[in-house]
């Protein structure tokens, strides 16, 4: 294994481990609070884990053939994960009909 491949696997392992930890925290928060935002957050970080583990698994299995397709799938998963993480800030909570971010804060951000 070349140095660059080893470094790639090391950084991928760190990313997957950190993301999996965040998934566990978000799932625990969802279970204790029932907040929809935490479910979005867990799903978003879960997609990061899928991208972090799946991309190198496929890359090494195929000998990095068709790197453009690998990058497209990886970037698509990361984009979807960020949309879910961002969405966790803008969902209505059950029974409250309120945003996670208070309306006053949204108004202040819009006025900038």
N, C-alpha and C positions, 0 to 999 in steps of 0.2 A: 504494500500500500504506500502510495506517495504521501509526502508531507501535506500537500493541499487537501487530499482526500481525508486524512486523519483529522486535520483542523476542521474540515467541513462536518465530519461526524461528531466531533467534540462540541462545536457550536450548536449543531442541530440537537444534540442531547440536552444541552443546557436550555435551549429554547423550549423543547418539548417538556422538560421537567418543570420549568418555571410556569409554563402555560397549564400543565396538568395540575399544579398546585393552585393556580388561580381558578381553575374549573372546580376543584374540590371546595375552595372557599365560597365560590358563588353558589354551588349546590347546597352547601350547609346554610348559607344565608337564605336561600330560597325556601328550604325546608323549615327554618325557624320563623321566617317572616311571611312567607307566601307571596312575596312581592314578584310581580311579573318581570320587573326589571332584572331581577337576579337570574331568572330563567334565560332571558335574552343574553345576559352576560356570560352565563355558563355555556350556552350554545356557541357564542362568539369565540370564547377561548378554546372550546372543544374543537372548532374548525381549525384553529391555529395548530393544535396538537396533531390533527389529521394531516395538515399540510406539512408540518415539520417531520412527521414520521413517514408519511406516504411518499413524499417527493424523493428523498434519498433511497428509500427501499426500491422504488421503481427505477431510479437512476442507476444504481449499482447493479440491479438485476438485468437491465438492458444495456449495460456498458455505456451509459450516457448517450445512447442513440436518441435522435429526435429531441435534442435539448430545448428547442423552441416550444414544443408541445408540453414538456415538463414545466417550463417557466410559465406558460400560459395557464396551466392547471393550478400551479402553485400560487400565482398571482390572483387568480380567480377565487381560490379558497381564502386567501388573505383579505381580499376585498370584501368578500361576503362576511368574514369574521369581523372586520372593522365596522361594517354596516350594522351588524347585530350589537356590537359594543356601543356604537353611537346610538342605536335605537333604544338601548337600555336606559338612556338618559331622557328619552322623549316618549315613553309609554304611559298610558293611563294606568293607575293602580286600581286593583279590584275594589269596587265599592266606594271609591273616593272621588272618581271623575276628576282627579288632579294629576298634573304632570309630575314626574320625579323632580324636574327642575321647576321651582315655583314660577308662576306667571310673572311675578314682579321681576325676577331675574331674567326671564326671557325678554321682557319689555326693555330692560336696561341694555341687554346685548343687542337688540334690534336697533336701538337709538344710536349706537356707536357709529 
